[in-house]
């Protein structure tokens, strides 16, 4: 089964979906004290936060009546901001990103010359340190001590995610974001079993994919900040390696899924068998 193995999502499709979301009329309720009752953005699926951030970036451009960058630039900016939010701003909720950007473009957090990754991070930092956010935090009820999911519950969640991803791949839909997570789960329970040579082959191809993709983005972008960011990544072996490891996991998963389809293997049955071996008593 032929599959597009590019690292970046289908930029144009992602942006068109985000434009549709951004075009919906939505009044931001700045006084909504329940916003912090939502789970932090970093706990949500990466694709969900990516789509939310991409839509808010487009809304910011529209609100300022500024010309939208190219789809590839928008997608890369959203991908980078998504990664930074999940890594560095773990306290922010998805709904708060809209508030942060709304205040930010009104210069509540200082002057800005244009909209870039740095600008949007400035909006988020400004919001998180604002009096408005501090007042919202005061309204939070005492946290309920949520019960930690049992190992069986965690397995079922991961297994469900794996099957959804397989069905999406089978339908030729994009699974770029979730593929590494599913790969690691199936490796952990030993449904996927590659030897070192196979893993190295995937990694070698992944490095080629990463460098090719970044060079293509660098050639296409008209955004100076993004150009410099891509250049910095290309000149930093550790950053290339980080991206290549994720891409190698994608390639490994795609190859496994292709085998499952080619040999008509019942993946659900394989997962069920592993579950029964790991949790014979169901707890």
Buried (B, 14 or more C-beta within 10 A) or exposed (E): EEBEBBBBBBBEEBBEBBBEBBEEEEEBEEEEBEBBEEEBBBEBEBBEBBBBBBBBBBBBBEEEEEEBBBBBBBBBBBBBBBEBBBEEBEEBBBBBBBBBBBBBBEEBBEEBEEBBBEBBBBBBBBBBEBEBBEEBEEEEEEEEEEEEEEEBEEBBEBBEBBBEBBEBBBEEEBBBBBBBBBBBBBBEBEBBEBEEEEBEBBBEBBBEBBBEBBEBBBEBBEBEBBBEBBEEBBEEEEBBEEBBBBBBBBBBBBBBBBEBBEEEBEBEEBBEEBBEEEBEEEE
